[in-house]
Amino acid sequence: MIEGKKCSSVVLKTRKIGKWVDVSTDEIFKGKKVILFSLPGAFTPTCSEKQLPDFEKNYDKFLSLGINEVYCISVNDGFVMNAWADQQNLTKVKVLPDGNADFTRSMGMLIDKKHLGFGLRSWRYCAIINGGIVEKWWQEQGMNNDGSDHDPYVETTPENCIEYLSKK
C-alpha cells in the first residue's frame, strides 16, 4: 500500500521564463497538503479533454476543502509541459515535468508504452500528499506492460478527491 509512504526527494528540471529551474519535490510538498495527479502524456486525448481540465475546474473547491495546491506531473520535458499548460489555458493547476521519470519510477508507476511510440510513461494515478507523506492514493486498474492500450480514467478523478476531502 502506498498510503503512508514518504514521497521520494527528486529534483525536477522545469522551465520558467526561458531558464532552467530545478524544483525539488521536498520544496513542493513541505508543509503543504497538495493533490498530485499523474497521467501518461501531455496533449493526449483523455489527459487533455478530461483529466487536466476537470482538475482545473475544481481547483477552488479543492482549496475550500483544505488543499494548498494542485499539481499535474507527467513523464514529459519542461518545454512540452509548459506548451500544454498554455494550450489548456491553465491558470490554477501547476504542471511538473518528470522528463527523466525519476519521480514516477520512485512511486512505482512507470510503465512501458513503446507499442504506442511513447516509450516509458506514467500510469494514471492521483494522491493527496500531506507534508510529503501520501495520505490518500488512487490509481487506475489494469496497470501492466503487456502492450495493450488500456487507459482507464475512473479512479483518479477530481470527484473522488472531493468526496474523500469532504468526509474529513
DSSP file (Angstrom, degrees, kcal/mol; ACC not computed):
  #  RESIDUE AA STRUCTURE BP1 BP2  ACC     N-H-->O    O-->H-N    N-H-->O    O-->H-N    TCO  KAPPA ALPHA  PHI   PSI    X-CA   Y-CA   Z-CA
    1    1 A M              0   0    0      0, 0.0     0, 0.0     0, 0.0     0, 0.0   0.000 360.0 360.0 360.0 134.1    0.0    0.0    0.0
    2    2 A I    >   +     0   0    0      2,-0.1     3,-2.2     3,-0.0   132,-0.3   0.693 360.0 105.6 -85.7 -20.6    1.4    3.4   -1.0
    3    3 A E  T 3  S+     0   0    0      1,-0.3   132,-0.2   134,-0.1     3,-0.1  -0.400  84.4  26.1 -62.8 136.6   -0.6    5.3    1.6
    4    4 A G  T 3  S+     0   0    0    130,-3.6    -1,-0.3     1,-0.3     2,-0.2   0.281  93.2 130.8  91.5  -9.2    1.6    6.4    4.5
    5    5 A K    <   -     0   0    0     -3,-2.2   129,-2.9   129,-0.2     2,-0.4  -0.555  59.8-124.9 -78.6 138.7    4.7    6.3    2.2
    6    6 A K  B     -A  133   0A   0     -2,-0.2   127,-0.2   127,-0.2     2,-0.1  -0.684  31.6-115.6 -78.5 133.6    7.0    9.3    2.2
    7    7 A C        -     0   0    0    125,-3.1    -1,-0.1    -2,-0.4   100,-0.1  -0.439  35.0-103.0 -69.0 143.2    7.5   10.7   -1.3
    8    8 A S        -     0   0    0     95,-0.2     2,-0.8    -2,-0.1    -1,-0.1  -0.291  29.2-114.1 -64.7 149.3   11.0   10.4   -2.7
    9    9 A S        +     0   0    0     16,-0.1     2,-0.4    -3,-0.1    -1,-0.1  -0.794  51.1 162.8 -86.6 111.6   13.1   13.5   -2.9
   10   10 A V        -     0   0    0     -2,-0.8    15,-2.6    13,-0.0     2,-0.6  -0.971  36.2-133.3-133.2 143.9   13.6   14.2   -6.6
   11   11 A V  E     -F   24   0B   0     -2,-0.4     2,-0.4    13,-0.2    13,-0.2  -0.888  21.5-155.9 -99.5 123.5   14.8   17.3   -8.5
   12   12 A L  E     -F   23   0B   0     11,-3.4    11,-2.5    -2,-0.6     2,-0.9  -0.832  13.7-132.4 -99.8 135.3   12.6   18.1  -11.4
   13   13 A K  E     +F   22   0B   0     -2,-0.4    65,-0.4     9,-0.2    86,-0.2  -0.770  37.0 176.2 -89.0 104.8   14.0   20.1  -14.3
   14   14 A T  E     -F   21   0B   0      7,-2.6     7,-2.9    -2,-0.9     2,-0.5  -0.668  26.9-132.9-108.9 163.8   11.5   22.8  -15.1
   15   15 A R  E     +F   20   0B   0     -2,-0.2     2,-0.4     5,-0.2     5,-0.2  -0.976  26.3 172.4-117.4 123.5   11.5   25.8  -17.5
   16   16 A K  E >   -F   19   0B   0      3,-2.7     3,-1.4    -2,-0.5    -2,-0.0  -0.978  69.3 -20.5-134.5 121.6   10.4   29.2  -16.2
   17   17 A I  T 3  S-     0   0    0     -2,-0.4    -1,-0.1     1,-0.3     3,-0.1   0.895 128.0 -47.8  48.4  50.2   10.7   32.4  -18.3
   18   18 A G  T 3  S+     0   0    0      1,-0.2     2,-0.3    -3,-0.0    -1,-0.3   0.558 119.1  99.7  76.4   9.6   13.3   30.9  -20.6
   19   19 A K  E <  S-F   16   0B   0     -3,-1.4    -3,-2.7     2,-0.0     2,-0.4  -0.938  75.1-111.9-129.1 151.4   15.5   29.4  -17.9
   20   20 A W  E     -F   15   0B   0     -2,-0.3     2,-0.4    -5,-0.2    -5,-0.2  -0.659  35.3-173.9 -76.9 132.0   16.1   26.0  -16.4
   21   21 A V  E     -F   14   0B   0     -7,-2.9    -7,-2.6    -2,-0.4     2,-0.5  -0.989  18.1-140.2-130.8 123.0   14.9   25.9  -12.8
   22   22 A D  E     -F   13   0B   0     -2,-0.4     2,-0.5    -9,-0.2    -9,-0.2  -0.700  20.1-169.5 -81.6 128.3   15.5   22.9  -10.6
   23   23 A V  E     -F   12   0B   0    -11,-2.5   -11,-3.4    -2,-0.5     2,-0.3  -0.982  10.6-145.3-122.6 123.9   12.5   22.2   -8.3
   24   24 A S  E  >  -F   11   0B   0     -2,-0.5     4,-1.9   -13,-0.2     3,-0.3  -0.674  13.5-138.6 -88.3 138.7   12.7   19.7   -5.5
   25   25 A T  H  > S+     0   0    0    -15,-2.6     4,-2.2    -2,-0.3     5,-0.2   0.819 107.0  63.0 -63.1 -28.4    9.8   17.6   -4.6
   26   26 A D  H  > S+     0   0    0    -16,-0.3     4,-2.0     1,-0.2    -1,-0.2   0.929 105.0  45.5 -58.9 -44.3   10.8   18.3   -1.0
   27   27 A E  H  4 S+     0   0    0     -3,-0.3    -2,-0.2     1,-0.2    -1,-0.2   0.895 111.9  52.1 -64.9 -41.3   10.1   22.0   -1.6
   28   28 A I  H  < S+     0   0    0     -4,-1.9    -1,-0.2     1,-0.2    -2,-0.2   0.887 120.6  31.2 -63.9 -40.1    6.8   21.3   -3.4
   29   29 A F  H >< S+     0   0    0     -4,-2.2     3,-2.0    -5,-0.1   102,-0.5   0.675  85.8 119.8 -95.8 -19.1    5.4   19.1   -0.6
   30   30 A K  T 3< S-     0   0    0     -4,-2.0     3,-0.1     1,-0.3   102,-0.1  -0.254  93.8 -12.8 -59.6 122.4    7.0   20.7    2.6
   31   31 A G  T 3  S+     0   0    0      1,-0.2     2,-0.3    -2,-0.1    -1,-0.3   0.645 115.9 103.6  67.4  16.2    4.4   21.9    5.0
   32   32 A K    <   -     0   0    0     -3,-2.0    99,-3.2     2,-0.0     2,-0.6  -0.900  65.5-137.5-129.6 156.9    1.5   21.7    2.5
   33   33 A K  E     +B  130   0A   0     -2,-0.3    35,-3.6    97,-0.2    36,-0.9  -0.968  41.6 170.6-110.3 114.5   -1.4   19.5    1.7
   34   34 A V  E     -Bc 129  69A   0     95,-2.9    95,-2.9    -2,-0.6     2,-0.5  -0.846  36.3-130.5-126.8 157.9   -1.5   19.0   -2.1
   35   35 A I  E     -Bc 128  70A   0     34,-2.1    36,-3.1    -2,-0.3     2,-0.5  -0.941  25.6-173.3-102.3 130.3   -3.2   17.0   -4.8
   36   36 A L  E     +Bc 127  71A   0     91,-2.6    91,-2.6    -2,-0.5     2,-0.4  -0.991   4.3 179.9-122.9 122.1   -0.7   15.4   -7.2
   37   37 A F  E     -Bc 126  72A   0     34,-2.6    36,-2.7    -2,-0.5     2,-0.3  -0.960   8.0-159.8-124.1 146.7   -2.1   13.6  -10.3
   38   38 A S  E     -Bc 125  73A   0     87,-3.0    87,-1.0    -2,-0.4    36,-0.2  -0.878   8.9-179.9-124.4 154.3   -0.2   11.9  -13.0
   39   39 A L  E     - c   0  74A   0     34,-1.2    36,-0.5    -2,-0.3    83,-0.4  -0.957  40.0-103.2-149.6 162.4   -1.1   11.0  -16.5
   40   40 A P  S    S-     0   0    0      0, 0.0    82,-0.3     0, 0.0     2,-0.3   0.821  88.9 -20.3 -63.8 -33.6    0.5    9.3  -19.5
   41   41 A G    >   -     0   0    0     80,-0.1     3,-1.4    33,-0.1     6,-0.2  -0.890  58.8-100.8-177.6 144.4    1.2   12.3  -21.5
   42   42 A A  T 3  S+     0   0    0     -2,-0.3    39,-0.1     1,-0.2     6,-0.0  -0.325 106.6  20.0 -60.2 147.7    0.6   15.9  -22.4
   43   43 A F  T 3  S+     0   0    0      1,-0.2    -1,-0.2     2,-0.1     3,-0.0   0.454  91.0 131.9  70.1   3.3   -1.6   16.5  -25.4
   44   44 A T    <>  -     0   0    0     -3,-1.4     4,-2.7     1,-0.1     5,-0.3  -0.554  67.2-109.6 -85.1 155.6   -3.1   13.0  -25.3
   45   45 A P  H  > S+     0   0    0      0, 0.0     4,-3.0     0, 0.0     5,-0.4   0.905 110.2  36.5 -56.5 -59.3   -6.9   12.7  -25.5
   46   46 A T  H  >>S+     0   0    0      1,-0.2     5,-2.0     2,-0.2     4,-1.8   0.899 120.6  49.5 -63.7 -38.8   -8.1   11.6  -22.1
   47   47 A C  I  4>S+     0   0    0      3,-0.2     5,-2.1    -6,-0.2    -1,-0.2   0.893 119.9  35.6 -65.5 -41.0   -5.4   13.8  -20.4
   48   48 A S  I  <5S+     0   0    0     -4,-2.7    -2,-0.2     3,-0.1    -1,-0.2   0.793 124.1  39.2 -85.7 -31.2   -6.3   16.9  -22.4
   49   49 A E  I  <5S+     0   0    0     -4,-3.0    -3,-0.2    -5,-0.3    -2,-0.2   0.722 134.0   3.7 -94.2 -22.7  -10.0   16.5  -22.8
   50   50 A K  I  X5S+     0   0    0     -4,-1.8     4,-2.7    -5,-0.4     5,-0.2   0.679 119.9  46.1-125.3 -68.0  -10.9   15.2  -19.3
   51   51 A Q  I  ><S+     0   0    0     -5,-2.0     4,-2.0     1,-0.2     5,-0.2   0.924 115.9  38.3 -61.2 -57.0   -8.4   14.8  -16.5
   52   52 A L  H  ><S+     0   0    0     -5,-2.1     4,-2.3     1,-0.2    -1,-0.2   0.941 119.7  46.6 -62.1 -48.4   -6.4   18.1  -16.6
   53   53 A P  H  > S+     0   0    0      0, 0.0     4,-2.6     0, 0.0    -1,-0.2   0.879 110.4  54.7 -61.3 -35.1   -9.5   20.3  -17.4
   54   54 A D  H  X S+     0   0    0     -4,-2.7     4,-1.4     2,-0.2    -2,-0.2   0.904 110.2  45.2 -64.6 -40.9  -11.5   18.6  -14.7
   55   55 A F  H  < S+     0   0    0     -4,-2.0     4,-0.4    -5,-0.2    -1,-0.2   0.891 112.2  51.8 -69.8 -38.3   -8.8   19.3  -12.0
   56   56 A E  H >< S+     0   0    0     -4,-2.3     3,-1.2     1,-0.2     4,-0.3   0.932 109.4  50.4 -61.4 -45.5   -8.5   22.9  -13.3
   57   57 A K  H 3< S+     0   0    0     -4,-2.6     3,-0.3     1,-0.2    -1,-0.2   0.832 114.7  43.7 -61.3 -33.6  -12.3   23.4  -13.0
   58   58 A N  T 3X S+     0   0    0     -4,-1.4     4,-2.2     1,-0.2    -1,-0.2   0.337  81.2 106.9 -95.9   6.1  -12.4   22.0   -9.4
   59   59 A Y  H <> S+     0   0    0     -3,-1.2     4,-2.1    -4,-0.4    -1,-0.2   0.904  79.6  47.6 -54.1 -49.8   -9.3   23.9   -8.2
   60   60 A D  H  > S+     0   0    0     -4,-0.3     4,-2.0    -3,-0.3    -1,-0.2   0.859 109.6  54.3 -64.3 -34.6  -11.2   26.4   -6.0
   61   61 A K  H  > S+     0   0    0     -3,-0.2     4,-0.9     2,-0.2    -1,-0.2   0.911 106.8  52.1 -63.0 -42.5  -13.3   23.6   -4.5
   62   62 A F  H ><>S+     0   0    0     -4,-2.2     5,-2.2     1,-0.2     3,-0.9   0.923 108.1  50.7 -59.5 -44.5  -10.1   21.8   -3.5
   63   63 A L  H ><5S+     0   0    0     -4,-2.1     3,-1.6     1,-0.3    -1,-0.2   0.895 106.5  54.6 -61.4 -39.1   -8.8   25.0   -1.8
   64   64 A S  H 3<5S+     0   0    0     -4,-2.0    -1,-0.3     1,-0.3    -2,-0.2   0.700 105.8  54.7 -67.4 -17.5  -12.1   25.2    0.1
   65   65 A L  T <<5S-     0   0    0     -3,-0.9    -1,-0.3    -4,-0.9    -2,-0.2   0.199 131.1 -88.4-101.9  14.3  -11.5   21.7    1.4
   66   66 A G  T < 5S+     0   0    0     -3,-1.6     2,-0.3     1,-0.3    -3,-0.2   0.534  80.2 138.6  97.8   6.9   -8.0   22.4    2.8
   67   67 A I      < -     0   0    0     -5,-2.2    -1,-0.3    -6,-0.1   -33,-0.2  -0.682  35.3-163.9 -84.7 138.3   -5.8   21.7   -0.2
   68   68 A N        -     0   0    0    -35,-3.6     2,-0.3    -2,-0.3   -34,-0.2   0.773  68.3  -3.7 -90.5 -30.2   -2.9   24.2   -0.7
   69   69 A E  E     -c   34   0A   0    -36,-0.9   -34,-2.1    -7,-0.1     2,-0.4  -0.991  55.2-139.1-160.8 156.4   -2.0   23.4   -4.3
   70   70 A V  E     -c   35   0A   0     -2,-0.3    24,-2.5    22,-0.3     2,-0.4  -0.992  23.0-172.3-125.4 127.5   -2.8   21.1   -7.2
   71   71 A Y  E     -cd  36  94A   0    -36,-3.1   -34,-2.6    -2,-0.4     2,-0.5  -0.936  14.6-156.8-122.9 142.1    0.0   19.6   -9.4
   72   72 A C  E     -cd  37  95A   0     22,-2.8    24,-3.2    -2,-0.4     2,-0.4  -0.981  17.7-171.9-113.8 123.2   -0.1   17.6  -12.6
   73   73 A I  E     +cd  38  96A   0    -36,-2.7   -34,-1.2    -2,-0.5     2,-0.3  -0.924   9.4 165.5-118.8 143.1    3.0   15.5  -13.2
   74   74 A S  E     -cd  39  97A   0     22,-1.6    24,-2.6    -2,-0.4     2,-2.4  -0.990  49.1-102.8-151.0 154.2    3.9   13.6  -16.4
   75   75 A V  S    S+     0   0    0    -36,-0.5     2,-0.3    -2,-0.3    24,-0.2  -0.522  85.1 108.2 -79.7  74.6    6.9   12.0  -18.0
   76   76 A N  S    S-     0   0    0     -2,-2.4    22,-0.5    20,-0.1    23,-0.3  -0.937  72.5-101.4-141.2 160.0    7.4   14.8  -20.4
   77   77 A D     >  -     0   0    0     -2,-0.3     4,-2.5    21,-0.2     5,-0.2  -0.331  37.2-101.9 -81.9 169.8   10.0   17.6  -20.5
   78   78 A G  H  > S+     0   0    0    -65,-0.4     4,-2.3     1,-0.2     5,-0.2   0.817 119.3  55.5 -61.2 -34.7    9.5   21.1  -19.3
   79   79 A F  H  > S+     0   0    0      2,-0.2     4,-2.3     1,-0.2    -1,-0.2   0.938 111.2  43.9 -64.3 -46.3    9.0   22.5  -22.8
   80   80 A V  H  > S+     0   0    0      2,-0.2     4,-2.6     1,-0.2    -2,-0.2   0.928 113.8  49.6 -65.2 -46.4    6.2   20.1  -23.6
   81   81 A M  H  X S+     0   0    0     -4,-2.5     4,-2.4     1,-0.2    -1,-0.2   0.903 113.0  47.1 -62.9 -40.6    4.5   20.6  -20.2
   82   82 A N  H  X S+     0   0    0     -4,-2.3     4,-2.3     2,-0.2    -1,-0.2   0.912 112.3  49.2 -67.1 -41.7    4.7   24.4  -20.5
   83   83 A A  H  X S+     0   0    0     -4,-2.3     4,-2.6    -5,-0.2    -2,-0.2   0.900 112.4  48.9 -63.4 -39.7    3.3   24.4  -24.0
   84   84 A W  H  X S+     0   0    0     -4,-2.6     4,-2.4     2,-0.2    -2,-0.2   0.918 109.1  51.8 -65.8 -44.0    0.5   22.1  -22.9
   85   85 A A  H  <>S+     0   0    0     -4,-2.4     5,-2.4     1,-0.2     4,-0.3   0.909 112.6  46.8 -58.6 -42.3   -0.3   24.3  -19.9
   86   86 A D  H ><5S+     0   0    0     -4,-2.3     3,-1.3     1,-0.2    -2,-0.2   0.930 111.9  49.5 -63.9 -45.9   -0.5   27.3  -22.4
   87   87 A Q  H 3<5S+     0   0    0     -4,-2.6    -2,-0.2     1,-0.3    -1,-0.2   0.843 112.8  47.8 -62.8 -33.8   -2.7   25.3  -24.8
   88   88 A Q  T 3<5S-     0   0    0     -4,-2.4    -1,-0.3    -5,-0.2    -2,-0.2   0.449 108.1-127.3 -85.6  -1.7   -5.0   24.3  -22.0
   89   89 A N  T < 5 -     0   0    0     -3,-1.3    -3,-0.2    -4,-0.3     2,-0.2   0.880  39.6-174.5  55.2  41.7   -5.2   27.9  -20.7
   90   90 A L      < +     0   0    0     -5,-2.4    -1,-0.2     1,-0.2    -2,-0.0  -0.442  24.4 159.6 -68.4 136.8   -4.2   26.8  -17.2
   91   91 A T  S    S+     0   0    0     -2,-0.2    -1,-0.2     3,-0.0     3,-0.1   0.429  75.7  25.0-128.4 -11.1   -4.3   29.4  -14.6
   92   92 A K  S    S+     0   0    0      1,-0.1   -22,-0.3   -23,-0.0     2,-0.1   0.749  99.5  72.9-122.9 -58.1   -4.5   27.3  -11.4
   93   93 A V  S    S-     0   0    0    -41,-0.1     2,-0.4   -24,-0.1   -22,-0.2  -0.426  72.5-138.7 -65.6 137.0   -3.2   23.8  -11.7
   94   94 A K  E     -d   71   0A   0    -24,-2.5   -22,-2.8    -2,-0.1     2,-0.4  -0.827  10.8-139.9 -99.3 136.3    0.6   23.7  -11.8
   95   95 A V  E     -d   72   0A   0     -2,-0.4   -22,-0.2   -24,-0.2   -24,-0.0  -0.769  12.5-163.6 -97.8 142.6    2.4   21.4  -14.2
   96   96 A L  E     -d   73   0A   0    -24,-3.2   -22,-1.6    -2,-0.4     2,-0.4  -0.985  11.4-142.5-125.8 120.9    5.5   19.4  -13.3
   97   97 A P  E     -d   74   0A   0      0, 0.0   -84,-0.2     0, 0.0   -22,-0.2  -0.687  15.1-176.7 -82.9 133.1    7.8   17.8  -15.9
   98   98 A D    >   +     0   0    0    -24,-2.6     3,-2.2   -22,-0.5   -21,-0.2  -0.497  18.9 161.7-119.4  58.2    9.3   14.5  -14.9
   99   99 A G  T 3  S+     0   0    0    -23,-0.3   -22,-0.2     1,-0.3    -1,-0.1   0.773  75.4  41.7 -55.1 -34.4   11.3   14.2  -18.1
  100  100 A N  T 3  S-     0   0    0    -24,-0.1    -1,-0.3    -3,-0.1   -25,-0.1   0.436 105.8-127.1 -92.3  -0.4   13.7   11.5  -16.7
  101  101 A A    <>  +     0   0    0     -3,-2.2     4,-2.6   -27,-0.1     5,-0.2   0.701  64.9 138.2  63.2  22.1   10.8    9.7  -15.0
  102  102 A D  H  > S+     0   0    0      2,-0.2     4,-2.0     1,-0.2     5,-0.1   0.936  73.2  38.9 -64.4 -47.0   12.7    9.8  -11.7
  103  103 A F  H  > S+     0   0    0      2,-0.2     4,-1.5     1,-0.2    -1,-0.2   0.936 116.6  51.0 -68.9 -45.2    9.7   10.7   -9.6
  104  104 A T  H  4>S+     0   0    0      1,-0.2     5,-2.3     2,-0.2     6,-0.4   0.916 111.4  48.3 -58.1 -45.4    7.4    8.3  -11.5
  105  105 A R  H ><5S+     0   0    0     -4,-2.6     3,-1.7     1,-0.2    -1,-0.2   0.918 108.6  53.9 -60.4 -44.5    9.8    5.5  -11.1
  106  106 A S  H 3<5S+     0   0    0     -4,-2.0    -1,-0.2     1,-0.3    -2,-0.2   0.771 107.3  51.5 -65.1 -24.8   10.2    6.1   -7.4
  107  107 A M  T 3<5S-     0   0    0     -4,-1.5    -1,-0.3    -3,-0.3    -2,-0.2   0.452 114.5-117.7 -89.2  -1.3    6.4    5.9   -7.0
  108  108 A G  T < 5S+     0   0    0     -3,-1.7    -3,-0.2    -4,-0.3    -2,-0.1   0.756  84.1 114.5  74.5  24.5    6.3    2.6   -8.8
  109  109 A M      < +     0   0    0     -5,-2.3    14,-2.6    -6,-0.2     2,-0.4   0.242  32.5 122.9-113.7  11.7    4.2    4.0  -11.6
  110  110 A L  E     +G  122   0C   0     -6,-0.4     2,-0.3    12,-0.2    12,-0.2  -0.630  36.1 176.7 -80.1 128.5    6.5    3.8  -14.6
  111  111 A I  E     -G  121   0C   0     10,-3.2    10,-2.7    -2,-0.4     2,-0.6  -0.860  31.2-112.6-128.0 163.9    5.1    1.7  -17.4
  112  112 A D  E     +G  120   0C   0     -2,-0.3    35,-0.3     8,-0.2     8,-0.2  -0.869  32.7 166.4-102.0 117.2    6.2    0.9  -20.9
  113  113 A K    > > +     0   0    0      6,-2.9     5,-2.0    -2,-0.6     3,-1.8  -0.108  33.9 126.6-117.1  33.1    4.1    2.4  -23.8
  114  114 A K  G > 5 +     0   0    0      1,-0.3     3,-1.8     4,-0.3    -1,-0.1   0.826  63.8  68.9 -60.4 -31.6    6.6    1.6  -26.6
  115  115 A H  G 3 5S+     0   0    0      1,-0.3    -1,-0.3    -3,-0.2    -2,-0.1   0.713 105.8  41.9 -62.2 -18.1    3.9   -0.1  -28.5
  116  116 A L  G < 5S-     0   0    0     -3,-1.8    -1,-0.3     3,-0.1    -2,-0.2   0.390 120.5-108.0-103.8   0.2    2.4    3.3  -29.0
  117  117 A G  T < 5S+     0   0    0     -3,-1.8    -3,-0.2    -4,-0.3    -2,-0.1   0.630  92.6 111.4  81.9  13.2    5.7    5.1  -29.6
  118  118 A F      < -     0   0    0     -5,-2.0    -4,-0.3     1,-0.2     2,-0.2   0.713  59.6-157.7 -90.5 -23.5    5.5    6.8  -26.2
  119  119 A G        -     0   0    0     -6,-0.4    -6,-2.9     2,-0.0     2,-0.3  -0.525  59.7  -2.2  74.1-149.6    8.4    4.9  -24.5
  120  120 A L  E    S+G  112   0C   0     -8,-0.2     2,-0.3    -2,-0.2    -8,-0.2  -0.603  80.0 161.2 -79.6 133.9    8.3    4.9  -20.7
  121  121 A R  E     -G  111   0C   0    -10,-2.7   -10,-3.2    -2,-0.3     2,-0.3  -0.816  38.5 -88.4-140.7 177.1    5.4    6.8  -19.2
  122  122 A S  E     -G  110   0C   0    -83,-0.4   -12,-0.2   -82,-0.3     2,-0.2  -0.730  31.9-126.5 -93.4 142.4    3.4    7.2  -16.0
  123  123 A W        -     0   0    0    -14,-2.6     2,-0.4    -2,-0.3   -85,-0.1  -0.564  45.4 -91.9 -74.0 152.3    0.4    5.1  -15.2
  124  124 A R        +     0   0    0     -2,-0.2    16,-2.1    28,-0.1     2,-0.3  -0.554  64.9 148.7 -74.0 121.8   -2.5    7.3  -14.3
  125  125 A Y  E     -BE  38 139A   0    -87,-1.0   -87,-3.0    -2,-0.4     2,-0.3  -0.942  29.9-156.4-145.6 168.2   -2.7    8.0  -10.5
  126  126 A C  E     -BE  37 138A   0     12,-2.7    12,-2.8    -2,-0.3     2,-0.3  -0.989  14.6-179.8-147.5 141.4   -3.8   10.7   -8.1
  127  127 A A  E     -BE  36 137A   0    -91,-2.6   -91,-2.6    -2,-0.3     2,-0.6  -0.991  28.7-138.5-143.3 149.3   -2.7   11.3   -4.5
  128  128 A I  E     -BE  35 136A   0      8,-2.4     7,-2.9    -2,-0.3     8,-1.5  -0.963  29.7-164.8-101.7 120.1   -3.3   13.6   -1.6
  129  129 A I  E     -BE  34 134A   0    -95,-2.9   -95,-2.9    -2,-0.6     2,-0.6  -0.933   6.3-167.4-113.7 122.3    0.1   14.3   -0.2
  130  130 A N  E >  S-BE  33 133A   0      3,-2.9     3,-1.3    -2,-0.5   -97,-0.2  -0.915  74.7 -25.4-115.2 106.3    0.3   15.9    3.3
  131  131 A G  T 3  S-     0   0    0    -99,-3.2    -1,-0.2    -2,-0.6  -101,-0.1   0.817 127.5 -48.4  61.0  31.8    3.7   17.2    4.2
  132  132 A G  T 3  S+     0   0    0   -100,-0.4  -125,-3.1  -103,-0.3     2,-0.4   0.401 117.9 109.6  90.5  -2.0    5.5   14.8    1.9
  133  133 A I  E <  S-AE   6 130A   0     -3,-1.3    -3,-2.9  -127,-0.2     2,-0.7  -0.899  75.2-117.2-108.7 134.5    3.5   11.8    3.0
  134  134 A V  E     + E   0 129A   0   -129,-2.9  -130,-3.6    -2,-0.4    -5,-0.2  -0.585  35.8 173.4 -71.2 113.0    0.9   10.1    0.9
  135  135 A E  E     +     0   0A   0     -7,-2.9     2,-0.3    -2,-0.7    -1,-0.2   0.871  68.9  11.5 -85.4 -44.0   -2.3   10.4    2.8
  136  136 A K  E     - E   0 128A   0     -8,-1.5    -8,-2.4  -133,-0.1     2,-0.4  -0.997  69.0-165.4-140.6 141.9   -4.7    9.0    0.1
  137  137 A W  E     + E   0 127A   0     -2,-0.3     2,-0.4   -10,-0.2   -10,-0.2  -0.989   9.1 176.1-134.2 134.2   -3.9    7.2   -3.1
  138  138 A W  E     + E   0 126A   0    -12,-2.8   -12,-2.7    -2,-0.4     2,-0.3  -0.992   7.2 170.8-129.3 141.6   -5.9    6.3   -6.2
  139  139 A Q  E     - E   0 125A   0     -2,-0.4   -14,-0.2   -14,-0.2     2,-0.1  -0.989  36.9-101.2-145.2 153.5   -4.7    4.6   -9.3
  140  140 A E        -     0   0    0    -16,-2.1     3,-0.5    -2,-0.3     2,-0.1  -0.391  40.8-111.5 -71.5 148.9   -6.4    3.2  -12.3
  141  141 A Q  S    S+     0   0    0      1,-0.2    -1,-0.1    -2,-0.1    14,-0.0  -0.355  91.1  44.8 -73.6 156.9   -6.9   -0.5  -12.5
  142  142 A G        +     0   0    0      1,-0.2     2,-0.3     9,-0.1    -1,-0.2   0.675  63.6 173.0  87.6  18.6   -5.1   -2.7  -15.0
  143  143 A M        +     0   0    0     -3,-0.5     2,-0.3     2,-0.1    -1,-0.2  -0.454  23.9 131.6 -63.4 120.2   -1.6   -1.4  -14.8
  144  144 A N        -     0   0    0     -2,-0.3     3,-0.2     6,-0.2   -32,-0.1  -0.972  60.6-130.1-159.4 170.2    0.6   -3.7  -16.9
  145  145 A N        +     0   0    0     -2,-0.3    -2,-0.1     1,-0.1   -32,-0.0  -0.240  64.8 122.6-118.1  41.2    3.2   -3.7  -19.5
  146  146 A D  S    S-     0   0    0      1,-0.0    -1,-0.1     2,-0.0     3,-0.1   0.384  85.9-104.5 -89.7   5.2    1.5   -6.2  -21.8
  147  147 A G  S    S+     0   0    0    -35,-0.3     2,-0.1     1,-0.3    -2,-0.1   0.538  76.5 136.0  86.3   5.5    1.4   -3.9  -24.8
  148  148 A S        -     0   0    0      1,-0.1    -1,-0.3     2,-0.1   -33,-0.1  -0.399  58.7-133.4 -81.2 165.6   -2.2   -3.1  -24.5
  149  149 A D        +     0   0    0     -2,-0.1     2,-0.4    -3,-0.1    -1,-0.1  -0.070  49.9 149.7-107.2  31.4   -3.6    0.4  -24.9
  150  150 A H        +     0   0    0     -8,-0.1    -6,-0.2     1,-0.1    -3,-0.1  -0.529  11.2 163.8 -66.9 121.3   -5.8    0.1  -21.8
  151  151 A D        -     0   0    0     -2,-0.4    -1,-0.1   -28,-0.1    -9,-0.1  -0.549  12.7-176.3-142.7  71.5   -6.0    3.7  -20.4
  152  152 A P        -     0   0    0      0, 0.0     2,-0.2     0, 0.0   -12,-0.1  -0.292  16.3-167.0 -72.3 155.9   -8.9    4.0  -17.9
  153  153 A Y        +     0   0    0      2,-0.1    -2,-0.0     1,-0.0   -13,-0.0  -0.673  54.9 100.4-139.9  81.3  -10.0    7.2  -16.2
  154  154 A V  S    S+     0   0    0     -2,-0.2     3,-0.5     3,-0.0     6,-0.1   0.621  80.1  38.7-128.0 -49.5  -12.3    6.2  -13.4
  155  155 A E  S    S+     0   0    0      1,-0.2     2,-0.1   -14,-0.0   -15,-0.1   0.777 107.3  60.5 -81.4 -29.5  -10.4    6.2  -10.1
  156  156 A T  S    S+     0   0    0      4,-0.1    -1,-0.2   -18,-0.0   -31,-0.1  -0.093  75.5 128.8 -99.1  35.1   -8.2    9.3  -10.5
  157  157 A T     >  -     0   0    0     -3,-0.5     4,-1.3    -2,-0.1     3,-0.4  -0.495  68.7-121.0 -89.5 157.0  -10.9   11.9  -10.9
  158  158 A P  H  > S+     0   0    0      0, 0.0     4,-2.8     0, 0.0     5,-0.2   0.825 112.2  64.9 -63.0 -30.0  -11.3   15.1   -9.0
  159  159 A E  H  > S+     0   0    0      1,-0.2     4,-2.5     2,-0.2     5,-0.2   0.890  99.7  50.7 -61.5 -38.8  -14.7   13.9   -7.9
  160  160 A N  H  > S+     0   0    0     -3,-0.4     4,-2.2     2,-0.2    -1,-0.2   0.889 111.0  49.1 -65.5 -38.3  -13.1   11.1   -5.9
  161  161 A C  H  X S+     0   0    0     -4,-1.3     4,-3.0     2,-0.2     5,-0.2   0.931 111.8  48.7 -63.7 -45.4  -10.7   13.6   -4.3
  162  162 A I  H  X S+     0   0    0     -4,-2.8     4,-2.4     1,-0.2    -2,-0.2   0.909 110.3  50.9 -62.4 -42.9  -13.6   15.9   -3.4
  163  163 A E  H  X S+     0   0    0     -4,-2.5     4,-1.0    -5,-0.2    -1,-0.2   0.934 113.6  45.1 -60.9 -46.2  -15.6   13.0   -1.9
  164  164 A Y  H >X S+     0   0    0     -4,-2.2     3,-0.7     1,-0.2     4,-0.6   0.942 115.4  46.0 -62.4 -49.1  -12.6   12.0    0.2
  165  165 A L  H >< S+     0   0    0     -4,-3.0     3,-0.8     1,-0.2    -1,-0.2   0.838 107.2  58.5 -65.8 -33.2  -11.8   15.5    1.4
  166  166 A S  H 3< S+     0   0    0     -4,-2.4    -1,-0.2     1,-0.2    -2,-0.2   0.777 104.0  52.5 -67.3 -26.7  -15.5   16.3    2.1
  167  167 A K  H <<        0   0    0     -4,-1.0    -1,-0.2    -3,-0.7    -2,-0.2   0.610 360.0 360.0 -83.9 -12.7  -15.6   13.4    4.6
  168  168 A K    <<        0   0    0     -3,-0.8    -1,-0.2    -4,-0.6    -2,-0.2   0.467 360.0 360.0 -81.0 360.0  -12.5   14.6    6.5
